[in-house]
Amino acid sequence: MAATDPKPLITGIAHINLSIPPGTLAHAKAFYGETLGLTPRAVPAAQTETLAWFDVGPATTGDSQQQQQQVHISTAKHSEDTTSATSSRHPCFAVGSVEALHALQNRILAHHQRGGPDAPMMADPVGTSSGSQGAEYPTRFFARDFAGNRLEFSL
């Protein structure tokens, strides 16, 4: 950024998009809405069978408008639009406290253990993280949703 720029050009993330296999939109709605507790949002009417949108946390206020961060889940459109169950690509969701982080980790792990079509493929056991360790890393854990998307949750 040039020294004369008064404000950053990018001020946040409007949404991230995660792909899921065709026919699994109901699983996404259950996992992201119920297990993670994200708030469902209306999608364009022409795409109700291929998209699910969720609000993340409270709305944030920018200089001139409110901007809500979102997670968009979309049905894969072609073979290259899927996620490998070993990919390290992931979004990281901020969690407000250690207590909330542990509560969410318990919910995700319990859903993983009880199984079902919308169950996470993987969930770190409570108090552990499958990510890199060290003082540089905040308290965090990882999971993979039912479609293999890697998710990080951190303070």
VMD Tcl script that builds the backbone (N, CA, C; Angstrom):
set m [mol new atoms 465]
animate dup $m
set s [atomselect $m all]
$s set {name element resname resid chain x y z} {
  {N N MET 1 A 0.854 -1.176 0.000}
  {CA C MET 1 A 0.000 0.000 0.000}
  {C C MET 1 A 0.896 1.234 0.000}
  {N N ALA 2 A 0.610 2.179 -0.852}
  {CA C ALA 2 A 1.376 3.411 -0.934}
  {C C ALA 2 A 1.145 4.242 0.325}
  {N N ALA 3 A 2.144 5.014 0.686}
  {CA C ALA 3 A 2.065 5.830 1.897}
  {C C ALA 3 A 0.938 6.854 1.830}
  {N N THR 4 A 0.495 7.229 0.638}
  {CA C THR 4 A -0.561 8.237 0.504}
  {C C THR 4 A -1.967 7.651 0.618}
  {N N ASP 5 A -2.114 6.331 0.622}
  {CA C ASP 5 A -3.433 5.708 0.747}
  {C C ASP 5 A -3.941 5.878 2.174}
  {N N PRO 6 A -5.088 6.559 2.361}
  {CA C PRO 6 A -5.583 6.792 3.715}
  {C C PRO 6 A -6.211 5.552 4.351}
  {N N LYS 7 A -6.704 4.618 3.545}
  {CA C LYS 7 A -7.402 3.456 4.072}
  {C C LYS 7 A -6.956 2.208 3.314}
  {N N PRO 8 A -7.065 1.051 3.954}
  {CA C PRO 8 A -6.750 -0.176 3.214}
  {C C PRO 8 A -7.785 -0.422 2.121}
  {N N LEU 9 A -7.359 -1.027 1.040}
  {CA C LEU 9 A -8.281 -1.331 -0.051}
  {C C LEU 9 A -9.211 -2.477 0.318}
  {N N ILE 10 A -8.701 -3.469 1.009}
  {CA C ILE 10 A -9.517 -4.616 1.434}
  {C C ILE 10 A -9.810 -4.450 2.915}
  {N N THR 11 A -11.076 -4.498 3.267}
  {CA C THR 11 A -11.471 -4.220 4.651}
  {C C THR 11 A -12.031 -5.425 5.391}
  {N N GLY 12 A -12.081 -6.573 4.744}
  {CA C GLY 12 A -12.591 -7.762 5.403}
  {C C GLY 12 A -12.906 -8.825 4.376}
  {N N ILE 13 A -13.522 -9.884 4.828}
  {CA C ILE 13 A -13.942 -10.962 3.946}
  {C C ILE 13 A -15.466 -10.966 3.916}
  {N N ALA 14 A -16.027 -10.807 2.738}
  {CA C ALA 14 A -17.482 -10.826 2.599}
  {C C ALA 14 A -18.005 -12.249 2.736}
  {N N HIS 15 A -17.339 -13.207 2.039}
  {CA C HIS 15 A -17.727 -14.608 2.192}
  {C C HIS 15 A -16.596 -15.515 1.724}
  {N N ILE 16 A -16.662 -16.738 2.202}
  {CA C ILE 16 A -15.841 -17.816 1.671}
  {C C ILE 16 A -16.803 -18.803 1.040}
  {N N ASN 17 A -16.337 -19.556 0.058}
  {CA C ASN 17 A -17.181 -20.555 -0.586}
  {C C ASN 17 A -16.540 -21.921 -0.421}
  {N N LEU 18 A -17.307 -22.878 0.049}
  {CA C LEU 18 A -16.863 -24.257 0.186}
  {C C LEU 18 A -17.722 -25.132 -0.707}
  {N N SER 19 A -17.096 -26.066 -1.418}
  {CA C SER 19 A -17.833 -26.948 -2.324}
  {C C SER 19 A -18.198 -28.255 -1.635}
  {N N ILE 20 A -19.348 -28.784 -2.033}
  {CA C ILE 20 A -19.825 -30.070 -1.525}
  {C C ILE 20 A -20.302 -30.902 -2.711}
  {N N PRO 21 A -20.363 -32.222 -2.559}
  {CA C PRO 21 A -20.857 -33.057 -3.654}
  {C C PRO 21 A -22.343 -32.804 -3.937}
  {N N PRO 22 A -22.767 -32.994 -5.181}
  {CA C PRO 22 A -24.191 -32.881 -5.514}
  {C C PRO 22 A -25.023 -33.807 -4.620}
  {N N GLY 23 A -26.209 -33.359 -4.257}
  {CA C GLY 23 A -27.112 -34.178 -3.447}
  {C C GLY 23 A -26.863 -34.113 -1.955}
  {N N THR 24 A -25.934 -33.253 -1.490}
  {CA C THR 24 A -25.612 -33.209 -0.062}
  {C C THR 24 A -25.930 -31.857 0.588}
  {N N LEU 25 A -26.728 -31.026 -0.067}
  {CA C LEU 25 A -27.041 -29.708 0.475}
  {C C LEU 25 A -27.728 -29.808 1.836}
  {N N ALA 26 A -28.593 -30.782 2.028}
  {CA C ALA 26 A -29.254 -30.955 3.336}
  {C C ALA 26 A -28.232 -31.265 4.424}
  {N N HIS 27 A -27.185 -32.019 4.085}
  {CA C HIS 27 A -26.123 -32.318 5.054}
  {C C HIS 27 A -25.400 -31.035 5.448}
  {N N ALA 28 A -25.146 -30.179 4.453}
  {CA C ALA 28 A -24.477 -28.905 4.734}
  {C C ALA 28 A -25.326 -28.042 5.657}
  {N N LYS 29 A -26.625 -27.990 5.386}
  {CA C LYS 29 A -27.514 -27.176 6.224}
  {C C LYS 29 A -27.518 -27.690 7.666}
  {N N ALA 30 A -27.503 -29.005 7.836}
  {CA C ALA 30 A -27.482 -29.578 9.187}
  {C C ALA 30 A -26.147 -29.303 9.881}
  {N N PHE 31 A -25.038 -29.567 9.200}
  {CA C PHE 31 A -23.725 -29.396 9.836}
  {C C PHE 31 A -23.430 -27.930 10.138}
  {N N TYR 32 A -23.547 -27.058 9.127}
  {CA C TYR 32 A -23.182 -25.653 9.328}
  {C C TYR 32 A -24.210 -24.896 10.161}
  {N N GLY 33 A -25.487 -25.238 10.006}
  {CA C GLY 33 A -26.522 -24.556 10.766}
  {C C GLY 33 A -26.686 -25.082 12.176}
  {N N GLU 34 A -26.757 -26.406 12.324}
  {CA C GLU 34 A -27.025 -26.985 13.642}
  {C C GLU 34 A -25.748 -27.249 14.440}
  {N N THR 35 A -24.795 -27.979 13.871}
  {CA C THR 35 A -23.587 -28.312 14.632}
  {C C THR 35 A -22.726 -27.087 14.888}
  {N N LEU 36 A -22.459 -26.284 13.844}
  {CA C LEU 36 A -21.626 -25.091 14.033}
  {C C LEU 36 A -22.417 -23.907 14.562}
  {N N GLY 37 A -23.737 -23.918 14.416}
  {CA C GLY 37 A -24.566 -22.837 14.941}
  {C C GLY 37 A -24.551 -21.570 14.115}
  {N N LEU 38 A -24.187 -21.657 12.827}
  {CA C LEU 38 A -24.217 -20.479 11.969}
  {C C LEU 38 A -25.662 -20.176 11.571}
  {N N THR 39 A -25.946 -18.916 11.311}
  {CA C THR 39 A -27.300 -18.479 10.992}
  {C C THR 39 A -27.563 -18.586 9.490}
  {N N PRO 40 A -28.553 -19.407 9.083}
  {CA C PRO 40 A -28.870 -19.507 7.655}
  {C C PRO 40 A -29.324 -18.163 7.095}
  {N N ARG 41 A -29.020 -17.938 5.834}
  {CA C ARG 41 A -29.388 -16.710 5.129}
  {C C ARG 41 A -30.043 -17.116 3.813}
  {N N ALA 42 A -30.987 -16.326 3.351}
  {CA C ALA 42 A -31.660 -16.615 2.083}
  {C C ALA 42 A -30.666 -16.569 0.927}
  {N N VAL 43 A -30.852 -17.467 -0.031}
  {CA C VAL 43 A -30.037 -17.495 -1.247}
  {C C VAL 43 A -30.908 -17.045 -2.413}
  {N N PRO 44 A -30.296 -16.696 -3.537}
  {CA C PRO 44 A -31.103 -16.324 -4.710}
  {C C PRO 44 A -32.098 -17.435 -5.051}
  {N N ALA 45 A -33.319 -17.067 -5.374}
  {CA C ALA 45 A -34.400 -18.035 -5.607}
  {C C ALA 45 A -34.045 -19.079 -6.654}
  {N N ALA 46 A -33.315 -18.710 -7.674}
  {CA C ALA 46 A -32.961 -19.654 -8.746}
  {C C ALA 46 A -31.906 -20.672 -8.311}
  {N N GLN 47 A -31.312 -20.476 -7.118}
  {CA C GLN 47 A -30.225 -21.355 -6.692}
  {C C GLN 47 A -30.497 -22.072 -5.371}
  {N N THR 48 A -31.748 -22.189 -4.977}
  {CA C THR 48 A -32.056 -22.809 -3.686}
  {C C THR 48 A -31.678 -24.282 -3.630}
  {N N GLU 49 A -31.536 -24.941 -4.768}
  {CA C GLU 49 A -31.175 -26.360 -4.786}
  {C C GLU 49 A -29.666 -26.588 -4.864}
  {N N THR 50 A -28.879 -25.499 -5.014}
  {CA C THR 50 A -27.430 -25.657 -5.179}
  {C C THR 50 A -26.604 -24.843 -4.201}
  {N N LEU 51 A -27.235 -23.979 -3.408}
  {CA C LEU 51 A -26.505 -23.109 -2.483}
  {C C LEU 51 A -27.115 -23.117 -1.088}
  {N N ALA 52 A -26.260 -22.905 -0.105}
  {CA C ALA 52 A -26.690 -22.580 1.255}
  {C C ALA 52 A -25.748 -21.482 1.738}
  {N N TRP 53 A -26.310 -20.437 2.299}
  {CA C TRP 53 A -25.509 -19.336 2.822}
  {C C TRP 53 A -25.743 -19.233 4.320}
  {N N PHE 54 A -24.679 -18.854 5.047}
  {CA C PHE 54 A -24.750 -18.714 6.496}
  {C C PHE 54 A -24.024 -17.450 6.924}
  {N N ASP 55 A -24.600 -16.716 7.870}
  {CA C ASP 55 A -23.929 -15.569 8.470}
  {C C ASP 55 A -22.974 -16.071 9.542}
  {N N VAL 56 A -21.834 -15.402 9.647}
  {CA C VAL 56 A -20.829 -15.723 10.652}
  {C C VAL 56 A -20.778 -14.576 11.647}
  {N N GLY 57 A -21.148 -14.835 12.885}
  {CA C GLY 57 A -21.065 -13.829 13.937}
  {C C GLY 57 A -21.975 -12.640 13.700}
  {N N PRO 58 A -21.819 -11.624 14.528}
  {CA C PRO 58 A -22.653 -10.423 14.395}
  {C C PRO 58 A -22.215 -9.600 13.190}
  {N N ALA 59 A -23.127 -8.800 12.665}
  {CA C ALA 59 A -22.802 -7.909 11.554}
  {C C ALA 59 A -21.740 -6.917 12.003}
  {N N THR 60 A -20.818 -6.601 11.106}
  {CA C THR 60 A -19.797 -5.605 11.397}
  {C C THR 60 A -20.148 -4.327 10.656}
  {N N THR 61 A -19.728 -3.212 11.192}
  {CA C THR 61 A -20.048 -1.928 10.591}
  {C C THR 61 A -18.815 -1.363 9.915}
  {N N GLY 62 A -18.920 -1.089 8.622}
  {CA C GLY 62 A -17.854 -0.437 7.872}
  {C C GLY 62 A -18.097 1.064 7.872}
  {N N ASP 63 A -17.319 1.795 7.087}
  {CA C ASP 63 A -17.467 3.247 7.046}
  {C C ASP 63 A -18.834 3.668 6.523}
  {N N SER 64 A -19.343 2.978 5.483}
  {CA C SER 64 A -20.577 3.455 4.868}
  {C C SER 64 A -21.700 2.421 4.845}
  {N N GLN 65 A -21.426 1.194 5.221}
  {CA C GLN 65 A -22.472 0.177 5.160}
  {C C GLN 65 A -22.155 -0.958 6.124}
  {N N GLN 66 A -23.188 -1.709 6.453}
  {CA C GLN 66 A -22.958 -2.897 7.262}
  {C C GLN 66 A -22.499 -4.020 6.354}
  {N N GLN 67 A -21.498 -4.755 6.816}
  {CA C GLN 67 A -20.996 -5.881 6.041}
  {C C GLN 67 A -21.082 -7.121 6.926}
  {N N GLN 68 A -21.775 -8.140 6.453}
  {CA C GLN 68 A -21.914 -9.390 7.185}
  {C C GLN 68 A -20.990 -10.419 6.565}
  {N N GLN 69 A -20.140 -11.026 7.373}
  {CA C GLN 69 A -19.295 -12.095 6.872}
  {C C GLN 69 A -20.139 -13.350 6.721}
  {N N GLN 70 A -19.875 -14.111 5.667}
  {CA C GLN 70 A -20.695 -15.274 5.372}
  {C C GLN 70 A -19.849 -16.463 4.942}
  {N N VAL 71 A -20.444 -17.646 5.106}
  {CA C VAL 71 A -19.945 -18.876 4.515}
  {C C VAL 71 A -20.967 -19.271 3.460}
  {N N HIS 72 A -20.511 -19.482 2.238}
  {CA C HIS 72 A -21.372 -19.965 1.160}
  {C C HIS 72 A -20.989 -21.410 0.889}
  {N N ILE 73 A -21.978 -22.266 0.836}
  {CA C ILE 73 A -21.782 -23.675 0.501}
  {C C ILE 73 A -22.414 -23.878 -0.863}
  {N N SER 74 A -21.643 -24.437 -1.801}
  {CA C SER 74 A -22.191 -24.628 -3.141}
  {C C SER 74 A -21.939 -26.050 -3.622}
  {N N THR 75 A -22.913 -26.555 -4.347}
  {CA C THR 75 A -22.787 -27.871 -4.957}
  {C C THR 75 A -21.718 -27.803 -6.033}
  {N N ALA 76 A -20.821 -28.781 -6.041}
  {CA C ALA 76 A -19.755 -28.829 -7.043}
  {C C ALA 76 A -20.358 -28.848 -8.441}
  {N N LYS 77 A -19.772 -28.065 -9.328}
  {CA C LYS 77 A -20.291 -27.968 -10.693}
  {C C LYS 77 A -19.542 -28.859 -11.674}
  {N N HIS 78 A -18.318 -29.274 -11.333}
  {CA C HIS 78 A -17.519 -30.147 -12.195}
  {C C HIS 78 A -16.504 -30.892 -11.336}
  {N N SER 79 A -15.790 -31.840 -11.908}
  {CA C SER 79 A -14.909 -32.723 -11.138}
  {C C SER 79 A -13.765 -31.986 -10.456}
  {N N GLU 80 A -13.335 -30.855 -10.979}
  {CA C GLU 80 A -12.254 -30.097 -10.341}
  {C C GLU 80 A -12.761 -29.205 -9.203}
  {N N ASP 81 A -14.044 -29.223 -8.955}
  {CA C ASP 81 A -14.671 -28.347 -7.970}
  {C C ASP 81 A -14.934 -29.075 -6.653}
  {N N THR 82 A -14.113 -30.056 -6.355}
  {CA C THR 82 A -14.286 -30.814 -5.121}
  {C C THR 82 A -13.065 -30.639 -4.228}
  {N N THR 83 A -13.179 -31.071 -3.005}
  {CA C THR 83 A -12.114 -30.946 -2.027}
  {C C THR 83 A -11.529 -32.314 -1.723}
  {N N SER 84 A -10.226 -32.406 -1.751}
  {CA C SER 84 A -9.545 -33.629 -1.346}
  {C C SER 84 A -9.639 -33.761 0.170}
  {N N ALA 85 A -9.852 -34.966 0.644}
  {CA C ALA 85 A -9.955 -35.199 2.093}
  {C C ALA 85 A -8.620 -35.014 2.804}
  {N N THR 86 A -7.561 -34.711 2.057}
  {CA C THR 86 A -6.256 -34.458 2.678}
  {C C THR 86 A -5.736 -33.050 2.381}
  {N N SER 87 A -6.532 -32.217 1.715}
  {CA C SER 87 A -6.102 -30.864 1.385}
  {C C SER 87 A -5.862 -30.051 2.654}
  {N N SER 88 A -4.846 -29.209 2.626}
  {CA C SER 88 A -4.585 -28.339 3.771}
  {C C SER 88 A -5.274 -26.979 3.636}
  {N N ARG 89 A -5.918 -26.716 2.488}
  {CA C ARG 89 A -6.651 -25.453 2.317}
  {C C ARG 89 A -7.799 -25.411 3.312}
  {N N HIS 90 A -8.008 -24.246 3.916}
  {CA C HIS 90 A -9.082 -24.151 4.908}
  {C C HIS 90 A -9.380 -22.709 5.281}
  {N N PRO 91 A -10.619 -22.439 5.701}
  {CA C PRO 91 A -10.911 -21.174 6.371}
  {C C PRO 91 A -10.652 -21.359 7.863}
  {N N CYS 92 A -10.433 -20.264 8.556}
  {CA C CYS 92 A -10.286 -20.301 10.010}
  {C C CYS 92 A -11.369 -19.422 10.603}
  {N N PHE 93 A -12.173 -20.001 11.487}
  {CA C PHE 93 A -13.253 -19.288 12.143}
  {C C PHE 93 A -12.786 -18.814 13.520}
  {N N ALA 94 A -12.979 -17.533 13.805}
  {CA C ALA 94 A -12.621 -16.976 15.104}
  {C C ALA 94 A -13.708 -17.325 16.117}
  {N N VAL 95 A -13.281 -17.767 17.282}
  {CA C VAL 95 A -14.195 -18.119 18.373}
  {C C VAL 95 A -13.879 -17.177 19.535}
  {N N GLY 96 A -14.905 -16.727 20.251}
  {CA C GLY 96 A -14.773 -15.644 21.214}
  {C C GLY 96 A -14.069 -15.910 22.525}
  {N N SER 97 A -13.985 -17.158 22.962}
  {CA C SER 97 A -13.352 -17.448 24.252}
  {C C SER 97 A -12.878 -18.899 24.277}
  {N N VAL 98 A -12.021 -19.207 25.223}
  {CA C VAL 98 A -11.556 -20.589 25.384}
  {C C VAL 98 A -12.737 -21.501 25.687}
  {N N GLU 99 A -13.664 -21.013 26.521}
  {CA C GLU 99 A -14.832 -21.818 26.871}
  {C C GLU 99 A -15.681 -22.113 25.635}
  {N N ALA 100 A -15.915 -21.107 24.806}
  {CA C ALA 100 A -16.695 -21.298 23.584}
  {C C ALA 100 A -15.965 -22.223 22.614}
  {N N LEU 101 A -14.644 -22.093 22.536}
  {CA C LEU 101 A -13.846 -22.959 21.665}
  {C C LEU 101 A -13.997 -24.416 22.096}
  {N N HIS 102 A -13.881 -24.678 23.396}
  {CA C HIS 102 A -14.014 -26.052 23.896}
  {C C HIS 102 A -15.440 -26.573 23.720}
  {N N ALA 103 A -16.436 -25.729 23.929}
  {CA C ALA 103 A -17.830 -26.153 23.733}
  {C C ALA 103 A -18.073 -26.527 22.274}
  {N N LEU 104 A -17.568 -25.715 21.354}
  {CA C LEU 104 A -17.735 -26.015 19.932}
  {C C LEU 104 A -16.976 -27.277 19.557}
  {N N GLN 105 A -15.774 -27.437 20.086}
  {CA C GLN 105 A -14.999 -28.646 19.805}
  {C C GLN 105 A -15.743 -29.881 20.309}
  {N N ASN 106 A -16.349 -29.795 21.483}
  {CA C ASN 106 A -17.157 -30.908 22.005}
  {C C ASN 106 A -18.332 -31.219 21.085}
  {N N ARG 107 A -19.030 -30.189 20.588}
  {CA C ARG 107 A -20.179 -30.399 19.694}
  {C C ARG 107 A -19.760 -31.079 18.399}
  {N N ILE 108 A -18.668 -30.598 17.814}
  {CA C ILE 108 A -18.191 -31.172 16.547}
  {C C ILE 108 A -17.729 -32.602 16.761}
  {N N LEU 109 A -16.973 -32.857 17.823}
  {CA C LEU 109 A -16.494 -34.207 18.114}
  {C C LEU 109 A -17.665 -35.157 18.382}
  {N N ALA 110 A -18.664 -34.702 19.126}
  {CA C ALA 110 A -19.833 -35.546 19.406}
  {C C ALA 110 A -20.565 -35.896 18.112}
  {N N HIS 111 A -20.686 -34.931 17.197}
  {CA C HIS 111 A -21.341 -35.203 15.915}
  {C C HIS 111 A -20.511 -36.193 15.098}
  {N N HIS 112 A -19.203 -36.033 15.121}
  {CA C HIS 112 A -18.308 -36.978 14.426}
  {C C HIS 112 A -18.490 -38.396 14.987}
  {N N GLN 113 A -18.545 -38.506 16.299}
  {CA C GLN 113 A -18.641 -39.820 16.940}
  {C C GLN 113 A -19.997 -40.484 16.731}
  {N N ARG 114 A -21.080 -39.709 16.693}
  {CA C ARG 114 A -22.393 -40.332 16.489}
  {C C ARG 114 A -22.625 -40.669 15.023}
  {N N GLY 115 A -21.849 -40.046 14.107}
  {CA C GLY 115 A -21.909 -40.385 12.691}
  {C C GLY 115 A -23.154 -39.851 12.013}
  {N N GLY 116 A -23.412 -40.369 10.829}
  {CA C GLY 116 A -24.534 -39.935 10.013}
  {C C GLY 116 A -24.036 -39.255 8.756}
  {N N PRO 117 A -24.918 -39.036 7.792}
  {CA C PRO 117 A -24.494 -38.487 6.507}
  {C C PRO 117 A -23.962 -37.056 6.583}
  {N N ASP 118 A -24.355 -36.291 7.604}
  {CA C ASP 118 A -23.875 -34.914 7.741}
  {C C ASP 118 A -22.765 -34.789 8.783}
  {N N ALA 119 A -22.260 -35.916 9.288}
  {CA C ALA 119 A -21.234 -35.902 10.328}
  {C C ALA 119 A -19.872 -35.491 9.772}
  {N N PRO 120 A -19.096 -34.769 10.562}
  {CA C PRO 120 A -17.748 -34.419 10.136}
  {C C PRO 120 A -16.909 -35.672 9.904}
  {N N MET 121 A -16.065 -35.645 8.871}
  {CA C MET 121 A -15.172 -36.770 8.577}
  {C C MET 121 A -14.092 -36.925 9.638}
  {N N MET 122 A -13.685 -35.799 10.230}
  {CA C MET 122 A -12.602 -35.792 11.204}
  {C C MET 122 A -12.852 -34.661 12.187}
  {N N ALA 123 A -12.466 -34.877 13.427}
  {CA C ALA 123 A -12.561 -33.839 14.447}
  {C C ALA 123 A -11.444 -34.063 15.466}
  {N N ASP 124 A -10.680 -33.028 15.745}
  {CA C ASP 124 A -9.641 -33.145 16.770}
  {C C ASP 124 A -10.292 -33.434 18.118}
  {N N PRO 125 A -9.710 -34.348 18.885}
  {CA C PRO 125 A -10.211 -34.567 20.249}
  {C C PRO 125 A -10.077 -33.294 21.082}
  {N N VAL 126 A -10.958 -33.128 22.043}
  {CA C VAL 126 A -10.962 -31.937 22.878}
  {C C VAL 126 A -9.602 -31.752 23.544}
  {N N GLY 127 A -9.104 -30.517 23.484}
  {CA C GLY 127 A -7.823 -30.183 24.084}
  {C C GLY 127 A -6.633 -30.447 23.172}
  {N N THR 128 A -6.862 -30.916 21.936}
  {CA C THR 128 A -5.756 -31.177 21.018}
  {C C THR 128 A -5.985 -30.428 19.709}
  {N N SER 129 A -4.916 -30.346 18.925}
  {CA C SER 129 A -4.991 -29.734 17.603}
  {C C SER 129 A -4.107 -30.520 16.660}
  {N N SER 130 A -4.623 -30.859 15.490}
  {CA C SER 130 A -3.832 -31.570 14.493}
  {C C SER 130 A -2.967 -30.609 13.680}
  {N N GLY 131 A -3.038 -29.320 13.986}
  {CA C GLY 131 A -2.202 -28.335 13.309}
  {C C GLY 131 A -0.838 -28.234 13.950}
  {N N SER 132 A 0.016 -27.405 13.362}
  {CA C SER 132 A 1.359 -27.180 13.905}
  {C C SER 132 A 1.263 -26.681 15.335}
  {N N GLN 133 A 2.238 -27.066 16.137}
  {CA C GLN 133 A 2.261 -26.692 17.542}
  {C C GLN 133 A 3.345 -25.642 17.777}
  {N N GLY 134 A 3.225 -24.864 18.826}
  {CA C GLY 134 A 4.239 -23.886 19.192}
  {C C GLY 134 A 3.616 -22.634 19.750}
  {N N ALA 135 A 4.447 -21.816 20.381}
  {CA C ALA 135 A 3.981 -20.591 21.023}
  {C C ALA 135 A 3.374 -19.615 20.024}
  {N N GLU 136 A 3.765 -19.741 18.746}
  {CA C GLU 136 A 3.261 -18.820 17.729}
  {C C GLU 136 A 1.804 -19.085 17.370}
  {N N TYR 137 A 1.308 -20.252 17.691}
  {CA C TYR 137 A -0.040 -20.628 17.288}
  {C C TYR 137 A -1.014 -20.422 18.432}
  {N N PRO 138 A -2.157 -19.803 18.143}
  {CA C PRO 138 A -3.162 -19.605 19.192}
  {C C PRO 138 A -3.846 -20.929 19.536}
  {N N THR 139 A -4.656 -20.879 20.561}
  {CA C THR 139 A -5.454 -22.041 20.914}
  {C C THR 139 A -6.408 -22.305 19.757}
  {N N ARG 140 A -6.376 -23.539 19.224}
  {CA C ARG 140 A -7.166 -23.844 18.039}
  {C C ARG 140 A -7.390 -25.337 17.901}
  {N N PHE 141 A -8.300 -25.697 16.987}
  {CA C PHE 141 A -8.475 -27.095 16.613}
  {C C PHE 141 A -8.973 -27.149 15.180}
  {N N PHE 142 A -8.941 -28.359 14.606}
  {CA C PHE 142 A -9.349 -28.566 13.225}
  {C C PHE 142 A -10.412 -29.653 13.145}
  {N N ALA 143 A -11.195 -29.593 12.082}
  {CA C ALA 143 A -12.173 -30.629 11.752}
  {C C ALA 143 A -12.294 -30.650 10.231}
  {N N ARG 144 A -12.895 -31.702 9.704}
  {CA C ARG 144 A -13.261 -31.760 8.286}
  {C C ARG 144 A -14.755 -32.003 8.227}
  {N N ASP 145 A -15.458 -31.179 7.451}
  {CA C ASP 145 A -16.896 -31.384 7.336}
  {C C ASP 145 A -17.179 -32.691 6.595}
  {N N PHE 146 A -18.430 -33.021 6.405}
  {CA C PHE 146 A -18.846 -34.281 5.782}
  {C C PHE 146 A -18.317 -34.431 4.365}
  {N N ALA 147 A -17.971 -33.313 3.703}
  {CA C ALA 147 A -17.482 -33.336 2.320}
  {C C ALA 147 A -15.960 -33.292 2.237}
  {N N GLY 148 A -15.286 -33.207 3.375}
  {CA C GLY 148 A -13.827 -33.178 3.390}
  {C C GLY 148 A -13.225 -31.791 3.479}
  {N N ASN 149 A -14.037 -30.736 3.543}
  {CA C ASN 149 A -13.494 -29.390 3.688}
  {C C ASN 149 A -12.831 -29.249 5.057}
  {N N ARG 150 A -11.560 -28.844 5.078}
  {CA C ARG 150 A -10.842 -28.643 6.342}
  {C C ARG 150 A -11.278 -27.326 6.943}
  {N N LEU 151 A -11.550 -27.313 8.242}
  {CA C LEU 151 A -11.998 -26.120 8.960}
  {C C LEU 151 A -11.128 -25.930 10.192}
  {N N GLU 152 A -10.694 -24.713 10.425}
  {CA C GLU 152 A -9.929 -24.379 11.628}
  {C C GLU 152 A -10.788 -23.471 12.494}
  {N N PHE 153 A -10.698 -23.655 13.802}
  {CA C PHE 153 A -11.411 -22.839 14.782}
  {C C PHE 153 A -10.359 -22.340 15.774}
  {N N SER 154 A -10.309 -21.018 15.997}
  {CA C SER 154 A -9.216 -20.438 16.765}
  {C C SER 154 A -9.682 -19.255 17.592}
  {N N LEU 155 A -8.940 -18.976 18.657}
  {CA C LEU 155 A -9.198 -17.756 19.435}
  {C C LEU 155 A -8.718 -16.564 18.638}
}
mol reanalyze $m
mol bondsrecalc $m
mol representation Tube
mol addrep $m
